[in-house]
Amino acid sequence: MAWTVLAEPGDGVAGALIAELGAVAALRLAVDDDPARGPAPAGGERHRGAVAEGLARWRLRADARSVRDAVRAATQVRARLIVPGDPEWPAQVDDLGAHAQLLLWVRGDVTALSSSPKVAIVGARAASAYGEHVAGEFSGELAATGVTVVSGGAYGIDGAAHRAALAVEGRTIAFLAGGVDRPYPQGHRDLLQRISGTGAVVSEVPCGTAPTKWRFLARNRLIAALSDATVVIEAGWRSGSLNTAGHAASLGRPLGAVPGPVTSAASAGCHRLLREYDARCVTTSGEVRELWGADHVDETESRAHPDETRVLDAMSPRAPLAPEELARRSGLSPARTSAVLGYLELGGAVRRSDRGWLRVPGGTQ
């Protein structure tokens, strides 16, 4: 816990020192006013120089009160701390080597981290209706069939992915750039609370830590490392999502990108991934599954959820019905009915009119 206060995420010097000396001995070296009294790290002059520079920056933060404050804040939000070796520890993140996180702070179900399979759905904050449509369709269909959706909790594509997974009562994980006690963005406070109810809200930085641009970029490596595949749905030419994609590629994780209109700046990053990063073009949830070697799931079967069948059976192609009436006829809750209608609309099976919802004759469902 002390090291998460001293070192910034992905500090390779801290990671290497801890790997060599162990967390306790490395901490003694970091906080001792007389380094000669502590254990001496091995390595050449360059390595010793990096350690000396690390000591200079770590000692600026060497305050036991900061550690105590982080623990108190975590207790208040019922966050759990897991470390390598714990049964719930996700082994995939160890592939980051010296740049791996030291531990994880988790709100929610820690077993979500070790669930399988997991797919990262990421993209632009300023997403278009097209991007959010695709994110919702992919995430909903994947989560409904047991895939855990991983994203960053941000506006745009991230939020659409999380909400779609929750709508089908699936699992989703949100990685934050700040502490798990500081929901960010504030507009997603309720969404993050819902995620922690069935999935997990996770961070490598201690409670009380503010999100910063650097920490967002560092956070992206964890999203890529935890997931069996990463899919970028919409991204500008210099989008942070390309940073996540770069980490996925460097780790050897499968990478997918969704094409968009060639005139759309919001899809320029995806086209760049397809051209320069050997990303796979994905257009359906079945193609997303193929990224990590899963058997192809027939799209018509993946949409044939029992709740969708119940709502469709309650509908007419001629007489529009309000969602409340459809809920009564189908026996589902109003919230669940509204979610199902949204997915049926995406698939072209239903349409909305001024007077209510209608079934589309010959729709895709």
C-alpha positions in Angstrom: 0.0 0.0 0.0 2.8 2.4 0.8 4.3 1.8 -2.6 1.1 2.9 -4.3 1.4 6.2 -2.5 5.1 6.6 -3.3 5.3 5.6 -7.0 3.2 6.6 -10.0 1.4 3.8 -11.9 3.7 1.8 -14.2 6.9 3.0 -12.5 9.3 0.5 -13.9 12.2 1.4 -11.6 10.0 0.8 -8.5 8.7 -2.5 -10.1 12.3 -3.7 -10.8 13.5 -2.7 -7.3 10.6 -4.5 -5.6 11.1 -7.6 -7.8 14.8 -7.6 -6.8 14.6 -6.8 -3.1 11.0 -7.5 -2.1 8.4 -4.9 -1.2 9.5 -4.4 2.4 13.3 -4.2 1.8 12.7 -1.9 -1.2 10.5 0.4 0.9 13.2 0.6 3.6 15.7 1.7 1.0 13.2 4.2 -0.4 12.4 6.0 2.9 15.7 5.6 4.8 17.5 8.9 5.2 20.8 7.1 4.9 20.7 4.7 1.9 23.9 3.2 2.9 22.1 1.5 5.8 19.7 -0.3 3.5 20.1 -3.1 1.0 22.0 -2.1 -2.1 20.4 -3.0 -5.4 22.4 -4.9 -7.9 23.1 -3.7 -11.5 25.5 -1.4 -13.2 26.0 2.3 -13.0 22.9 3.0 -15.2 20.7 0.9 -13.0 22.0 2.6 -9.8 21.5 6.0 -11.4 17.8 5.1 -12.1 17.4 4.0 -8.6 18.9 7.2 -7.2 16.6 9.2 -9.3 13.7 7.1 -8.1 14.7 7.6 -4.5 14.6 11.4 -5.0 11.0 11.4 -6.3 9.7 8.7 -3.9 11.0 10.4 -0.8 8.9 13.5 -1.6 5.8 11.4 -0.9 7.1 9.3 2.0 4.4 10.2 4.5 2.7 7.5 6.6 -0.4 9.7 7.0 -1.0 9.3 3.2 -1.1 5.6 3.6 -3.4 5.7 6.6 -5.7 8.2 4.8 -5.9 5.8 1.8 -6.9 2.9 4.0 -9.6 4.9 5.8 -11.1 6.1 2.5 -11.1 2.5 1.2 -12.8 1.3 4.3 -15.5 3.9 3.9 -16.4 2.7 0.4 -15.9 -1.0 1.3 -13.1 -1.3 -1.2 -11.0 -4.5 -1.1 -7.3 -4.7 -1.7 -5.9 -7.7 -3.6 -2.2 -8.4 -4.3 -0.3 -11.0 -6.4 -0.8 -14.4 -4.9 -4.4 -13.8 -3.8 -6.9 -16.3 -5.2 -8.7 -13.5 -7.0 -5.6 -12.0 -8.5 -5.9 -11.8 -12.4 -2.7 -13.5 -13.6 -3.0 -11.8 -17.1 -1.8 -8.4 -15.7 1.5 -10.0 -14.7 2.4 -9.9 -18.4 3.3 -6.2 -17.9 6.5 -7.2 -16.1 8.3 -4.4 -14.3 5.5 -2.0 -15.3 2.7 -4.2 -13.8 0.6 -2.7 -11.0 1.7 -3.6 -7.4 -1.9 -4.3 -6.2 -5.4 -3.5 -7.1 -8.1 -1.6 -5.1 -11.6 -3.1 -5.9 -15.1 -2.0 -5.3 -17.6 -4.8 -6.0 -17.1 -8.4 -6.9 -13.4 -9.2 -6.9 -14.0 -12.5 -8.7 -15.0 -10.5 -11.8 -11.3 -9.9 -12.4 -10.5 -13.6 -12.8 -13.6 -14.4 -14.8 -13.2 -15.6 -18.4 -13.4 -14.6 -21.1 -13.0 -10.8 -20.9 -13.1 -8.2 -23.8 -12.1 -4.6 -23.6 -14.6 -2.3 -25.5 -13.1 1.2 -25.8 -13.4 4.3 -27.9 -14.0 8.0 -28.1 -15.6 10.1 -25.4 -17.2 12.3 -28.0 -18.8 9.3 -29.7 -21.3 9.5 -32.5 -24.7 7.8 -32.4 -23.2 5.2 -34.7 -20.4 4.4 -32.3 -22.7 4.2 -29.2 -25.1 2.0 -31.2 -22.3 -0.5 -32.1 -20.8 -0.4 -28.6 -24.2 -1.2 -27.1 -24.9 -4.0 -29.6 -21.6 -5.7 -29.1 -21.5 -5.3 -25.4 -25.0 -6.4 -24.8 -24.7 -9.5 -27.0 -21.4 -10.5 -25.5 -22.4 -9.9 -21.9 -25.6 -11.8 -22.4 -23.6 -14.9 -23.3 -21.1 -14.8 -20.4 -18.4 -12.5 -21.6 -17.2 -9.8 -19.1 -17.0 -6.4 -20.7 -14.0 -4.3 -19.6 -13.8 -0.5 -20.2 -12.7 2.8 -18.6 -16.0 4.2 -17.2 -15.7 7.4 -19.4 -18.4 9.1 -21.4 -19.1 7.9 -25.0 -18.1 4.4 -26.0 -17.1 3.3 -22.5 -20.4 4.3 -20.9 -22.4 2.7 -23.7 -20.5 -0.5 -23.3 -21.0 -0.6 -19.5 -24.7 0.3 -19.7 -25.4 -2.4 -22.3 -23.7 -5.1 -20.2 -25.7 -4.0 -17.2 -29.0 -4.0 -19.2 -28.7 -7.7 -20.0 -27.6 -8.4 -16.4 -24.1 -9.2 -17.5 -20.7 -8.5 -15.9 -18.7 -5.4 -16.5 -15.5 -4.0 -15.1 -14.5 -0.3 -15.0 -10.9 0.7 -14.6 -10.5 4.2 -13.1 -7.5 6.6 -13.4 -8.1 7.9 -9.9 -9.1 6.2 -6.6 -12.1 4.0 -6.5 -13.6 6.3 -3.9 -13.6 9.2 -6.4 -16.1 8.4 -9.2 -14.9 10.0 -12.5 -16.5 11.5 -14.5 -19.0 12.8 -11.9 -21.8 12.3 -14.4 -21.2 8.5 -14.2 -21.4 8.3 -10.4 -24.6 6.3 -10.5 -23.3 4.1 -13.4 -20.2 3.3 -11.5 -22.2 2.4 -8.4 -24.4 0.1 -10.5 -21.2 -1.5 -12.0 -19.9 -2.2 -8.5 -23.1 -3.9 -7.6 -22.6 -6.8 -10.0 -19.1 -6.4 -11.4 -16.1 -4.4 -10.3 -14.7 -0.8 -10.2 -11.0 -1.1 -10.1 -7.9 1.1 -9.7 -4.2 0.6 -9.0 -3.9 4.0 -7.3 -4.9 4.5 -3.7 -8.2 6.0 -2.6 -8.1 9.7 -2.5 -6.0 10.0 -5.7 -7.2 12.4 -8.3 -7.3 11.3 -12.0 -4.8 13.0 -14.2 -3.9 12.7 -17.9 -0.9 10.6 -17.2 -2.8 8.3 -15.0 -5.4 7.8 -17.7 -2.7 6.7 -20.1 -1.2 4.4 -17.5 -4.6 2.9 -16.7 -5.0 1.9 -20.3 -2.3 -0.7 -20.0 -4.3 -2.5 -17.4 -7.4 -2.6 -19.5 -5.4 -4.2 -22.3 -3.6 -6.6 -20.1 -6.6 -7.9 -18.2 -8.6 -8.6 -21.4 -8.4 -11.5 -23.8 -9.0 -9.1 -26.7 -9.4 -5.3 -27.2 -11.9 -3.8 -29.6 -11.8 -0.1 -30.5 -15.1 1.1 -31.8 -14.6 4.8 -32.5 -11.4 6.8 -32.1 -9.9 9.9 -33.5 -6.4 10.1 -35.1 -4.8 10.8 -31.7 -7.4 9.2 -29.4 -6.3 7.8 -26.0 -8.0 4.5 -27.2 -5.1 4.1 -29.6 -2.9 4.0 -26.5 -4.9 1.1 -25.1 -4.6 -0.6 -28.5 -0.9 -0.1 -28.5 -0.6 -1.8 -25.2 -2.8 -4.7 -26.4 -0.5 -5.1 -29.5 2.7 -5.0 -27.4 1.3 -7.7 -25.1 0.3 -9.9 -28.0 -3.4 -9.6 -27.2 -5.8 -9.8 -30.2 -6.9 -6.4 -31.4 -10.0 -5.5 -33.3 -11.3 -2.2 -34.8 -14.7 -1.2 -36.1 -14.7 0.6 -39.5 -16.6 3.8 -39.9 -17.3 6.3 -42.7 -14.1 7.3 -44.4 -15.3 10.9 -44.0 -15.7 10.6 -40.2 -12.9 12.0 -38.0 -14.3 9.9 -35.2 -13.3 6.7 -37.1 -9.9 7.9 -38.3 -8.1 6.1 -35.5 -9.9 2.9 -36.2 -8.8 3.0 -39.8 -5.3 3.7 -38.7 -5.4 0.6 -36.5 -6.5 -1.5 -39.4 -3.8 -0.1 -41.7 -0.8 0.2 -39.3 -1.4 -2.1 -36.3 -2.7 -5.2 -38.1 -6.0 -4.9 -36.2 -8.8 -7.2 -37.3 -11.9 -5.7 -38.8 -14.9 -6.6 -36.7 -18.5 -5.9 -37.5 -20.4 -8.3 -35.3 -20.2 -9.7 -31.8 -19.4 -13.1 -33.4 -16.3 -11.6 -35.1 -15.3 -10.2 -31.7 -15.4 -13.7 -30.2 -13.2 -15.0 -33.0 -10.4 -12.6 -31.8 -9.6 -14.8 -28.9 -10.4 -18.1 -30.6 -13.9 -18.6 -29.3 -16.3 -20.6 -31.5 -18.3 -18.4 -33.7 -21.8 -17.7 -32.3 -24.5 -17.4 -34.9 -25.9 -13.9 -34.7 -29.5 -14.9 -34.9 -29.0 -17.3 -32.0 -27.2 -14.7 -29.9 -30.1 -12.4 -30.3 -32.7 -15.0 -29.4 -32.8 -14.2 -25.7 -36.0 -15.4 -23.9 -36.8 -11.9 -22.7 -36.7 -10.6 -26.3 -39.0 -13.4 -27.4 -41.5 -12.5 -24.7 -41.5 -8.9 -25.7 -41.9 -9.7 -29.4 -44.8 -12.0 -28.6 -46.5 -9.2 -26.8 -46.2 -6.8 -29.8 -48.3 -6.2 -32.9 -47.1 -4.9 -36.3 -50.2 -2.7 -36.5 -51.3 -1.6 -33.0 -48.6 0.4 -31.2 -48.2 -0.3 -27.5 -46.6 1.7 -24.7 -43.7 0.2 -22.8 -45.8 -0.1 -19.7 -48.4 -2.2 -21.5 -45.7 -4.4 -23.1 -44.2 -4.9 -19.6 -47.6 -6.0 -18.3 -48.2 -8.4 -21.3 -44.7 -9.9 -21.2 -44.4 -10.2 -17.4 -41.1 -8.3 -17.3 -40.3 -5.2 -15.3 -40.7 -1.8 -17.0 -36.9 -1.3 -16.8 -36.1 -4.6 -18.3 -38.7 -4.1 -21.0 -37.2 -0.8 -22.0 -33.8 -2.3 -22.2 -35.0 -5.2 -24.4 -36.9 -2.8 -26.7 -33.6 -0.9 -27.2 -31.8 -4.0 -28.4 -34.6 -5.1 -30.6 -34.7 -1.6 -32.2 -30.9 -1.9 -32.9 -31.5 -5.2 -34.6 -34.4 -3.8 -36.7 -37.0 -6.0 -35.2 -39.1 -3.2 -33.7 -39.7 0.5 -34.3 -40.9 3.4 -32.2 -43.8 5.6 -33.2 -45.5 8.6 -31.6 -48.1 6.3 -30.1 -45.8 3.5 -28.9 -43.8 0.5 -30.1 -44.5 -1.7 -33.2 -43.1 -5.0 -34.3 -41.5 -4.8 -37.8 -42.8 -7.5 -40.1 -39.9 -9.6 -41.3 -37.5 -8.0 -38.8 -34.1 -9.5 -38.1 -35.1 -11.1 -34.8 
